[in-house]
Amino acid sequence: MPELPEVETMRRGLLPTIGGSITRIEFPEIPYRPIQMTPAAIDWHARLRGKRIVAVDRIAKRVLVRINTGDSIVMQPKMAGLALIADPPSAEHTRLVVYVAEAKCDRFIYWDRRGLGTIHLWTAQQCEEHLGPDSLGPDALAITADDFIDRLRRIKRQVKPALLDQKLVAGVGNLYASEILHQAKVHPEQICESLSKPQWQRIYQAMRCILLEAIENEGSTLGDGTYRNAINGEGQYQNHHRVYARDGERCQTCNASKIVRIVQTQRSTFYCPRCQRLGQSRSK
């Protein structure tokens, strides 16, 4: 968290900044862990003051505020970061404030409670180097079914960790991978190369369906309440989770088994052992 739906919600929330002229940049001093930032603050001032915001984009799990010089402010929220135009959940974790004039809002903020996110001011070349096809796979909402299947079906890895590999497909994170595999009725420990083409087609369709529905619901705000949209409101997709963080509860799909939690690559995975049976290798 935040994953593709939450970051896309942040991107849409920052659209009122488009057309605005940047008047001031602040990096508040706070007594907490500093986040990774490049370049130095003085360079941000020199490169941004008086410049205009021309677009707000998303690449995978990052929000990019595009500047008319070709530079981009790149925010990667990671575990607990937020991009907002309203007051943040708490002032003491505000990392960046960009003030704008001649826009539908007067500023945007990057806030990070845990300090694990990153903010960069990158040139177009740097964006290509860090976020281009040599670093990231196609976006989960842009990739075609054929490309998705070709990238994953021959891998000798468990399917859940493979879905999290951003070099294969960009944007899917831990929460939504569990939900996707449940809807597709695929066990998270199944080896990719053992899955049939119809199973991969189900995974692809579930991925698109769940991510789009989560965006429509402005993402998932979990029990800690950290994730908020750009106006500091809660997402609603947590009310639609069928397996994530529901271990020990009766499965809402089959109503016959209880959700199980396992650990894969140091991350929690949730699934229903009845709906998602671990099968043998199948013909391709």
PyMOL commands that set and color helices and strands:
alter all, ss='L'
color gray80, all
select helices_A, chain A and resi 4-13+15-17+41-48+91-93+124-131+145-152+159-163+174-184+192-194+197-216+237-240
alter helices_A, ss='H'
color red, helices_A
select strands_A, chain A and resi 21-26+36-38+53-59+62-67+72-76+81-84+94-101+107-112+118-122+260-264+267-271
alter strands_A, ss='S'
color yellow, strands_A
deselect
rebuild
show_as cartoon
